[in-house]
Amino acid sequence: MQSVVDSLRKKGKIYKKMQEIAPRDLGVRNRIKIFKATDVAGYFWAIFAITQKSKLLIKDVHKFEEIYAKLVLFYGHNFKHKIIFIDAPICSKAKEALLAQGWKIQ
């Protein structure tokens, strides 16, 4: 969590509250870290942190959108911003799909 906060702080993003959500709470079996944050303006942020060795493909993008939909249902509100931290290489089609769906890639 500290690495996510540090990298966002470098970009000028400051949060009042940041909470980690266990994937088990959403019924997800993936190895993913999910955070819900509130910035100083009161907007909600959905932050995903993914670490994997294999390349991120378009099928993974659909999986992340399903997880995001479960997150929205779990909290009962939409998120203003969506950020995804990826340590793996990313396919060009997957990158286009993430950007088209409103994700910011870090």
C-alpha positions as CSV (number, residue, x, y, z in Angstrom):
1,M,0.0,0.0,0.0
2,Q,2.9,2.4,0.8
3,S,4.3,2.1,-2.7
4,V,0.9,3.0,-4.2
5,V,0.5,6.0,-1.9
6,D,4.1,7.2,-2.6
7,S,3.7,7.0,-6.4
8,L,0.4,8.9,-6.3
9,R,1.8,11.5,-4.0
10,K,4.6,12.2,-6.5
11,K,1.9,13.0,-9.0
12,G,0.2,15.4,-6.6
13,K,-2.6,13.2,-5.5
14,I,-3.4,13.5,-1.8
15,Y,-6.1,11.4,-0.1
16,K,-8.1,11.9,3.1
17,K,-8.9,8.3,3.5
18,M,-7.5,5.1,1.8
19,Q,-8.9,1.7,2.6
20,E,-7.7,-1.7,1.3
21,I,-10.5,-4.1,0.2
22,A,-9.9,-7.8,0.4
23,P,-10.7,-9.5,-2.9
24,R,-12.4,-12.2,-0.9
25,D,-15.0,-9.6,0.2
26,L,-16.0,-9.2,-3.5
27,G,-15.9,-12.9,-4.3
28,V,-12.8,-12.6,-6.4
29,R,-10.0,-15.2,-6.4
30,N,-7.4,-13.2,-8.2
31,R,-4.2,-12.0,-6.6
32,I,-5.0,-8.3,-6.8
33,K,-4.9,-5.5,-4.3
34,I,-7.9,-3.2,-4.4
35,F,-8.1,0.2,-2.7
36,K,-10.9,2.6,-2.2
37,A,-9.7,6.2,-1.6
38,T,-11.3,9.6,-1.0
39,D,-9.4,12.7,-2.1
40,V,-9.5,16.1,-0.5
41,A,-12.3,17.2,-2.9
42,G,-14.5,14.3,-1.8
43,Y,-14.3,12.2,-5.0
44,F,-14.0,8.4,-4.7
45,W,-11.1,6.6,-6.4
46,A,-10.8,2.9,-7.3
47,I,-7.2,1.8,-7.3
48,F,-6.1,-1.7,-8.5
49,A,-2.6,-3.0,-8.0
50,I,-1.6,-6.0,-10.1
51,T,1.6,-7.9,-10.0
52,Q,2.0,-10.8,-12.4
53,K,4.8,-12.2,-14.5
54,S,2.9,-12.9,-17.7
55,K,1.8,-10.3,-20.2
56,L,-1.5,-8.5,-19.5
57,L,-4.0,-9.5,-22.2
58,I,-7.4,-8.3,-23.3
59,K,-9.1,-11.2,-21.3
60,D,-7.5,-9.7,-18.2
61,V,-9.1,-6.3,-19.0
62,H,-12.6,-8.0,-19.0
63,K,-11.7,-9.6,-15.7
64,F,-10.8,-6.2,-14.2
65,E,-14.0,-4.6,-15.4
66,E,-16.0,-7.4,-13.7
67,I,-14.1,-6.8,-10.5
68,Y,-14.8,-3.1,-10.8
69,A,-18.5,-3.8,-11.3
70,K,-18.5,-5.9,-8.2
71,L,-16.8,-3.1,-6.3
72,V,-19.5,-0.6,-7.4
73,L,-22.2,-3.0,-6.3
74,F,-20.5,-3.7,-3.0
75,Y,-20.2,0.0,-2.1
76,G,-23.4,1.2,-3.8
77,H,-21.8,4.1,-5.7
78,N,-19.7,4.8,-8.7
79,F,-16.1,6.0,-8.5
80,K,-15.0,9.2,-10.2
81,H,-11.5,7.9,-11.1
82,K,-10.1,4.5,-11.8
83,I,-6.3,3.8,-11.6
84,I,-4.5,0.6,-12.3
85,F,-0.9,-0.2,-11.3
86,I,0.6,-2.9,-13.5
87,D,4.1,-4.4,-13.0
88,A,3.8,-6.7,-16.0
89,P,4.1,-5.9,-19.7
90,I,0.8,-5.0,-21.3
91,C,-0.6,-5.9,-24.7
92,S,-1.3,-2.9,-27.0
93,K,-5.0,-4.0,-27.4
94,A,-5.4,-4.4,-23.7
95,K,-3.9,-0.9,-23.1
96,E,-6.3,0.6,-25.6
97,A,-9.3,-1.2,-24.0
98,L,-8.3,0.0,-20.5
99,L,-7.9,3.6,-21.7
100,A,-11.2,3.4,-23.6
101,Q,-13.0,2.3,-20.4
102,G,-11.7,5.2,-18.4
103,W,-8.7,3.6,-16.6
104,K,-5.5,5.5,-15.9
105,I,-2.5,3.2,-16.2
106,Q,0.5,3.7,-14.0
